[in-house]
Every structure is written in C-alpha cells, then in structure tokens.
C-alpha cells in the first residue's frame, strides 16, 4: 500500500467526498485519486487545445502541412496493420 498523508479540508467537502465514494462503491482515497487523475487529464487536453489554437492562429500553413501529412498516412497502406501472409 502507498504511503498516506492527511490533508485539511472543510467538513462539508469531506462529507461530499464520502457520499460520492459510497455511491461509487470505492473508498474516499480511491475517489480522490480518480479525481486527481481526471484533473490531470483535463489539464493535458487543455494544453493540447491551447497548442492547437496557437498553431492554427500563428502558423496556419504549418497546421495545413501537418493535416496533409496526417491525411496521407491515413490513406496509405502504412496506416493499416500488415495483413498476415
């Protein structure tokens, strides 16, 4: 088992976490870990969206080249798994 620690939260927040954990059939620490995982994934997607907007707005020709290359890969046989021979 991982090392644990204590964090200070409002009683209302603790009660809400415990209710959500109970409904989900998991422990409060497991719920907190899932929520942190989700927050990290959300941040990753937000960073990707920002980078895409910067590329789209700042270098549209580069984005167009990337999209053409991507389309070429998807249309090629290289994008498909090899067929057994």
C-alpha positions in Angstrom: 0.0 0.0 0.0 1.2 3.5 -0.7 2.2 5.9 2.0 -0.6 8.1 3.1 -0.9 11.6 4.5 -3.5 13.9 5.9 -4.9 16.9 4.2 -7.1 19.6 5.7 -10.5 20.1 4.1 -13.8 21.5 5.2 -16.2 19.1 6.9 -18.7 19.7 4.1 -16.2 18.7 1.5 -15.3 15.5 3.4 -18.9 14.6 3.7 -19.4 15.1 -0.1 -16.3 13.0 -0.9 -17.6 10.3 1.4 -21.0 10.3 -0.2 -19.6 10.2 -3.7 -17.2 7.4 -2.7 -20.1 5.4 -1.1 -22.3 5.8 -4.2 -19.4 4.7 -6.4 -18.6 1.7 -4.2 -15.0 2.9 -3.6 -13.1 4.4 -0.7 -12.6 8.1 -0.3 -8.8 7.9 -1.0 -9.6 6.0 -4.3 -12.2 8.7 -5.2 -9.6 11.4 -4.6 -7.1 9.6 -6.7 -9.6 9.3 -9.6 -10.5 13.0 -9.3 -6.8 13.9 -9.5 -6.3 11.6 -12.5 -9.3 13.3 -14.2 -8.0 16.8 -13.3 -4.6 15.9 -14.8 -6.2 14.5 -18.0 -8.3 17.7 -18.3 -5.2 19.8 -18.0 -3.4 17.7 -20.7 -6.3 18.2 -23.0 -6.4 21.9 -22.2 -2.7 22.2 -23.0 -3.3 20.4 -26.3 -6.2 22.7 -27.2 -4.0 25.8 -26.4 -1.2 24.4 -28.5 -3.6 23.7 -31.4 -5.1 27.2 -31.2 -1.6 28.7 -31.2 -0.6 26.7 -34.2 -3.9 27.4 -36.0 -3.7 31.2 -35.3 0.1 31.7 -35.5 1.2 29.3 -38.2 -1.8 28.2 -40.3 0.4 26.9 -43.2 2.3 24.7 -40.7 -1.0 23.3 -39.4 -2.2 22.7 -43.0 1.0 20.8 -43.8 0.6 18.7 -40.6 -3.0 17.9 -41.6 -2.0 16.9 -45.2 0.7 14.6 -43.8 -1.7 13.1 -41.3 -4.3 12.5 -44.1 -1.6 10.9 -46.3 -0.7 8.5 -43.5 -4.3 7.5 -43.0 -4.8 7.0 -46.8 -1.6 4.9 -47.1 -1.1 1.2 -46.5 1.4 2.2 -43.8 -1.5 3.3 -41.6 -3.0 -0.2 -41.7 -1.8 -3.2 -39.8 0.1 -5.6 -42.1 -2.0 -8.4 -43.3 -0.8 -11.9 -42.5 0.7 -13.7 -45.4 
